[in-house]
């Protein structure tokens, strides 16, 4: 069994894969203060919930955009699983060409997303990931990442809204019943939701305007589920896209 780990700024997402089939996935809040023992305990508990033990894990692949967490998390894998994890980064074959000004600046999570989208759904494909940041990456028909787009994630924007305004409360990020809000809480929810949804659709429209070929739009990330049923501009919603990309990258390196 392969364990795939995506270490993001907000959450660490752990997936267990058997023959490229995702048999379990779990989330941990990303905290630089967690020790290797704390991470190791969580991993063994999640394994047990999926009816596995540490001995069932054949290998581990990690994709991280949070360097300060890597030492303790890597140490937990070595200590509790007895394995040296494969880390997506320099020297790892991803199967993707990157035609950007500085390819090294493209996050390993974006590379894994693109690999998952291209090798699952084909290209050309626009890959949208709704997380702490919102990213769009365009992969052409040859599997080359030719452009990237980064903006604020909806939760990040929401936290700035209630964090910088004294009288606005923290609200749940959810689809409002109506844009015709009648109180502060629903007004914030409607404003956040429809402003962000409009930005998504306008961004996709601009990609279509500037790219002279038809392409699919594949969305992933923890918050993409909120919008997937409210727009016809997203073709595929795949919450496990990054695991599929990491499984493909792993297969190219063993």
MOCORQUI-V956498 format. One record per helix or strand of 3 or more residues. SS is the DSSP state (helix for helix, strand for strand). FROM is the first residue (numbers start at 0). TO is the last residue. If there is no record, write none. Layout:
ss = (SS,SS)
from = (FROM,FROM)
to = (TO,TO)
This chain:
ss = (strand,strand,strand,helix,helix,strand,helix,helix,helix,strand,strand,strand,helix,helix,strand,helix,helix)
from = (1,10,20,35,53,58,66,102,107,124,132,143,153,183,215,223,240)
to = (6,17,28,48,55,63,80,104,120,129,138,151,162,209,219,226,250)
